[in-house]
């Protein structure tokens, strides 16, 4: 029952995420005005804004002008519902469930904004990094650079302070590393390989989860991006410099690793270092 209620909550919040996905890349308010048809600008009545159901009843068209409604709207609602159900199934109603659901919601927004517009809004990347740092005080991240420094210097620190320092140092190190990679690529090829939005997104992820899980997200998203890029070039007959939305790969793998990262790491280490 709780999982089903989480699914319904996800459907409702998915409707708001759609507003963020549409408006933030256009630098519009997500509060005002109320939802409107992009074509005829008619306000959308509440009964035409019921998640999933309204789209099905309207057959994917605006009631007033008949313009097609993007399939993205019900898809985001459904994905958010499934995400929230998976979070509750995995973490129950513990505080960690709130953190994972919040992170997953932001990843969904970034996935679709980068996929459609090649934009990763600062409202999510910078705002999310600040949220991640704040949450690290109450929900500790994995031990990272700061904890190692405390150990090496034989310095005692409260757990909340060590966690905050780990989150901040992880964000700086991994964000800085990705910036250096992008800058080196630009210097060598005179072509922008990574946008600043990708750098800020990686820093945000690190602020939420620390070093180990963020590195895993980076590795998996790079693999997915490489395979996808090869398929696009071979099957789609695109050029090798064809731009790919790396933020979308980060977002998708970020959700997967957040839900099942420990299991993935355990499987990997058992594969590399099988028990005797």
N, C-alpha and C positions, 0 to 999 in steps of 0.2 A: 504493500500500500504506500509506504514512504517513497519507494522508488518511482511509483506512478505519479505521486504528487510532485516529486522532483522533476519528472518529465513535463508535467503541466506548467510548472513554474518556468522551466526552460523555454517552453513555447511562448509564454508571455514575454519573457525577457528577450527572446530572440527577435520579437517584433521591434523592440527598442534598439537592438543591435543593428537591425536593418536601417534605422534612421541614422545611426552613427556612420554606417558604411556609406550611405548615400551623401550625407551632408558634410562630414569632416573633411574629405578631400576637396570640397568646394568652399571650405572655410565658412560654413553656415552654422547657425545655432541648431542644437539638437532639441531645444525646448520650444522655440517659437519659429515659424507658425506651426499649426497642427498639420498632420500628414495631408498631402495633396497629390493629385494625379500629375505626373510630370508633363503630360501633354496638354490637358485642358485646364489644369490648375484648380479643378473642383475639389473642395475639402472632402476627405474620405470619412463617411459616417462610421460610427462605432461598430454598427452591425456589418459593415464591409471590411472591418479591420480585425476580425477574430482570427487568430493564428490558424493556419492551414485550412480551416473550414471555409472561410470567406473566399479564399483563392479557388477552392474546388467548386463552390456554389456559383461563383461568377465566371467559372471556366477560364480563369486567368485573364480576364478583361475588365477594364474600367466600366462601372455601371453607367456612367454618363456618356462618355465619348467612344467607348468600345476599344480603346487602345490596349494593346497587349501589356500585361504585367509581367515583369521579368520573373523567370523561374527561381532567381536568386532569393526572392522574398520567402516563399514557403520552404526553400532548402535551408536557409539560415535558421528559420524557426525550428525545423525538424532537427537539424544538427545540434542546436542549442539544447533542445529537449533531450536528445540522446546523450549529449555530454553530461548534463546535470544528473540524469538517471545513472550513468556510468560512475560519476563521482560519488554519489550516495551509495551505490553498490560496492564501491571500492573502499571508501573511507567512513561510511556511515554518516552520522550527524556530528562528527568531531569537528573542532575548529579548523583542522587541515582541509576539510571538505570545502569550507568557505574560501580558503586561499586558492585551492585548485580550481574551483568553479569560477572565481574572479579571473584568475590567470587564463583559463580556457576561453572565457568570454572575450577577453582582450585579444587572444590569438585568433579567434574567429573573425573579429573585425579586421585585424591586420592581414589575414589571409585573403579576404575578399577585396580590401582596398588596394593591396599590392597587385592582386591578380587582374583587377579591372583598370586601375589607374596608375600603377607603379608608384604608389604613394603610401608611406607609412606615417600616419598622422602623429605629430608630437603629443597630442592629447593622450595617446596610448603609450608611445615609447618613453617619453620623458615622464609623463604622469605615472605610468606603470612602474618605472624605475624607482620613483619616490615612494610609491605604495609598497613595492617589494622591500625597500630598506626599512620602512615603518613596520611591516609585518614581521621582518626578521627578528625584531626585538621580542615578539611574543611567540613566534613559531620558528625556532632555530633552523638555519640552513645547515647543510653538511659542512663539516670542518674543512677549512680552506687555508689560504695563504696567511691570514692573520693568526689563526690558531697555531699554525706551524711556527710563526714568528714568536708567539707567546711561549711555546714549548722550548724553542731554541734559546731564548733569552731567560728562561726560567721565571717568567712573569705570570703572576696570577691575575685573572680577569673574570669578572662575573659572566655567567653564561650568555646573558642578553647582550653584553658589550662585545664578547667574542663573536657572537652570531652577526651582529650589526657590522663589525669590522670585516668579517669574512664576506658578507654580502657586498659591502662597498668595495673591498679590494678585488673581489672576483669580477665585479662590474668594470672596474678600471682596467684590470689586466686583460680580460677577454675583449672588452670593447676597444682598448688600445691596440691589442694584437690584430684585430680585424681591420682597424683603421690603417695600421702599418702595411698589412697585406694589400689593401685597396690602393694605398698611396704608391707602393712599390710597383704594382701592376700598371698604374697610370704612368709612372715615370718610365717604365720599360716599353709600354705599348702605345702610350699617348692616347689611351682609351680608358674611360671610366669603367672599372670592373665591378666595383661595389659602391653603392650609394651611402651617404651619411646616415640615411634612415636605417639601413641594415646594421650599421655600427651601433646606433642607439638602441635598436631592437635587441641585439645580442647583450648589450650592457643591461637592459631591462630584464632579460631572462636570467642573467647571472645574479642580478639583485634579488630575484625571487628564489633561485634554487642553488646558488653557489657554483663552484668550479666543475665538479664531476658530471653532474647532469647536463650542464650547459655545454660542456665539451662533447658529450654524447649526442646532444641535439645538433651541434655543429657538424659532427662527423656524419650522422645519418642524413641531415638535410643536404650536405654536399654530395653524398652518394646518390640520393634521390634526384637532385638537380642534375648531376652528371649523366645519369641514365636517361632522364627525361630529355636533356639537351641532345644526346646522341640520337634518340628516337625521333625528335623533332627534325633534326638535320637529315636523317636517313629517310624517314617516312614522309615527313612534311616538306622535304626538299628546301629547307631554309639554309641560310649561310651560317658558318660557324660562329660569327659574331652576333647572332640573333639574341636579343635581350630576353633574359628569363627572370621571373619574379622571385628572387631568392628569399624575400621575406615570407612568401607564401609557403615555401618549403620549410623554413624555420618554424612557422606557425603550426603546420600540420605535424611535423615531428615533435615540436614542443608539447603538443597535447598528448601524443602517444607516449613520450618519455615521462611526462608528468604522471600519467596514469599507471604505466607499466615499466618505468625506467629501472627499478630495482630488479625486476624479473629479467629484463634484457641484459643488465650488467652481470647478474648471476649466471645466466646462460652463457654469456661470452667468456667469463673467467673459467667456468667449468669446461668450456670447449678448448680454451688455450692451456689451462692448467688443470687437467682432469684429476679428480681425487685419486690417491694411491689405492 
